[in-house]
Amino acid sequence: MAIPVKDIVVGRCYATGMGQVRRVLEIVNGMITYEEHAKTASSGVSTARTTIGIENFARQMSNEVPCGNGGRRNSAGWT
């Protein structure tokens, strides 16, 4: 399930259908830069920063989630 492109806002967090949470860092000329934190095999945290087209990002997201403790997993590295 996609979200409307017009609803994507810098600084907010969005979840994929598989539960991955991505924080929007920047939107420039139809391109969106986001970061996503993931646990590593050694119990650490890896941060990935990615830039893709905003339409593609919108198709991957299922809903907006809070960026506070309620929407982010503390174990994922966001404070």
FIKOL-452594 format. One record per residue (C-alpha): residue number from 1; residue in three letters; x, y, z. Coordinates in steps of 0.001 Angstrom, whole numbers, plus 500000, padded with zeros to 6 digits. Layout:
REM FIKOL-452594
+-----+---------+--------+--------+--------+
| num | residuo |      u |      v |      w |
+-----+---------+--------+--------+--------+
| NUM |     Ala |      X |      Y |      Z |
...
+-----+---------+--------+--------+--------+
***
This chain:
REM FIKOL-452594
+-----+---------+--------+--------+--------+
| num | residuo |      u |      v |      w |
+-----+---------+--------+--------+--------+
|   1 |     Met | 500000 | 500000 | 500000 |
|   2 |     Ala | 501502 | 503323 | 498939 |
|   3 |     Ile | 501274 | 506735 | 500539 |
|   4 |     Pro | 500612 | 509933 | 498538 |
|   5 |     Val | 503763 | 511799 | 497489 |
|   6 |     Lys | 502242 | 515053 | 498801 |
|   7 |     Asp | 502123 | 513544 | 502311 |
|   8 |     Ile | 505885 | 512907 | 502524 |
|   9 |     Val | 507602 | 515464 | 504776 |
|  10 |     Val | 511266 | 515971 | 505690 |
|  11 |     Gly | 511977 | 514898 | 509270 |
|  12 |     Arg | 509109 | 512422 | 509471 |
|  13 |     Cys | 509318 | 508631 | 509584 |
|  14 |     Tyr | 507533 | 506111 | 507408 |
|  15 |     Ala | 507225 | 502327 | 507567 |
|  16 |     Thr | 507369 | 499803 | 504761 |
|  17 |     Gly | 504935 | 496919 | 504589 |
|  18 |     Met | 507669 | 494757 | 506115 |
|  19 |     Gly | 508107 | 497057 | 509133 |
|  20 |     Gln | 511307 | 498842 | 508113 |
|  21 |     Val | 511274 | 502442 | 509386 |
|  22 |     Arg | 512843 | 505184 | 507267 |
|  23 |     Arg | 513426 | 508798 | 508282 |
|  24 |     Val | 513248 | 511391 | 505494 |
|  25 |     Leu | 516316 | 513644 | 505520 |
|  26 |     Glu | 515909 | 515682 | 502352 |
|  27 |     Ile | 513718 | 516141 | 499286 |
|  28 |     Val | 515354 | 517880 | 496308 |
|  29 |     Asn | 514195 | 517915 | 492672 |
|  30 |     Gly | 511974 | 514854 | 493045 |
|  31 |     Met | 514653 | 512852 | 494832 |
|  32 |     Ile | 514352 | 511827 | 498464 |
|  33 |     Thr | 517213 | 511001 | 500832 |
|  34 |     Tyr | 516337 | 508839 | 503809 |
|  35 |     Glu | 518134 | 506891 | 506502 |
|  36 |     Glu | 517327 | 503487 | 507871 |
|  37 |     His | 518908 | 501773 | 510862 |
|  38 |     Ala | 519215 | 498002 | 511085 |
|  39 |     Lys | 520696 | 495547 | 513548 |
|  40 |     Thr | 523859 | 493787 | 512460 |
|  41 |     Ala | 524761 | 490155 | 513030 |
|  42 |     Ser | 527121 | 491199 | 515835 |
|  43 |     Ser | 524306 | 493008 | 517729 |
|  44 |     Gly | 525497 | 496399 | 516533 |
|  45 |     Val | 523641 | 498941 | 514440 |
|  46 |     Ser | 524199 | 499797 | 510806 |
|  47 |     Thr | 522917 | 503037 | 509295 |
|  48 |     Ala | 522152 | 503210 | 505615 |
|  49 |     Arg | 521543 | 506497 | 503824 |
|  50 |     Thr | 519848 | 506187 | 500444 |
|  51 |     Thr | 518601 | 508564 | 497733 |
|  52 |     Ile | 515800 | 507433 | 495400 |
|  53 |     Gly | 512960 | 508994 | 493439 |
|  54 |     Ile | 510136 | 510254 | 495630 |
|  55 |     Glu | 507534 | 508281 | 493636 |
|  56 |     Asn | 509462 | 505064 | 494273 |
|  57 |     Phe | 509772 | 505892 | 497989 |
|  58 |     Ala | 506032 | 506581 | 498228 |
|  59 |     Arg | 505208 | 503216 | 496629 |
|  60 |     Gln | 507355 | 501396 | 499209 |
|  61 |     Met | 505779 | 503046 | 502270 |
|  62 |     Ser | 502606 | 501808 | 503950 |
|  63 |     Asn | 502103 | 504544 | 506552 |
|  64 |     Glu | 503674 | 507350 | 508563 |
|  65 |     Val | 504910 | 506395 | 512027 |
|  66 |     Pro | 506067 | 508569 | 514929 |
|  67 |     Cys | 509798 | 509247 | 514983 |
|  68 |     Gly | 509811 | 509147 | 518777 |
|  69 |     Asn | 510114 | 505982 | 520827 |
|  70 |     Gly | 506682 | 504852 | 519634 |
|  71 |     Gly | 507646 | 504643 | 515970 |
|  72 |     Arg | 511317 | 503871 | 516147 |
|  73 |     Arg | 512903 | 500900 | 517699 |
|  74 |     Asn | 515387 | 502005 | 520349 |
|  75 |     Ser | 517480 | 499002 | 519435 |
|  76 |     Ala | 517670 | 500312 | 515874 |
|  77 |     Gly | 519889 | 503184 | 516950 |
|  78 |     Trp | 517640 | 506265 | 516830 |
|  79 |     Thr | 517434 | 508305 | 519997 |
+-----+---------+--------+--------+--------+
***
